[in-house]
């Protein structure tokens, strides 16, 4: 991943945390690894599976991902 892509992933993790989701560095690292392996069109699902732990968090994730 490029430095810019990593910075974007980290900023997204910070935004999720600021919105009240329990997204720590371990989850952001998992998301970064997944994002590096997948096509850009799969980024949403990579984040959703690595950054979230409960269905109730999907609404916040969707709003910030958009």
QUIMOCOR-V155992 format. One record per residue. N is the residue number from 1. BURIAL is I if it has 9 or more other ideal C-beta (glycine too) atoms within 8 Angstrom, else O. Layout:
N & BURIAL
N & BURIAL
//
This chain:
1 & O
2 & O
3 & O
4 & O
5 & I
6 & I
7 & O
8 & O
9 & I
10 & I
11 & O
12 & I
13 & I
14 & O
15 & I
16 & I
17 & I
18 & O
19 & O
20 & O
21 & I
22 & O
23 & I
24 & O
25 & O
26 & O
27 & I
28 & I
29 & O
30 & I
31 & I
32 & I
33 & O
34 & I
35 & I
36 & O
37 & O
38 & I
39 & O
40 & O
41 & O
42 & O
43 & I
44 & O
45 & O
46 & I
47 & I
48 & I
49 & O
50 & I
51 & I
52 & I
53 & O
54 & O
55 & O
56 & O
57 & I
58 & I
59 & O
60 & I
61 & I
62 & O
63 & O
64 & I
65 & O
66 & O
//
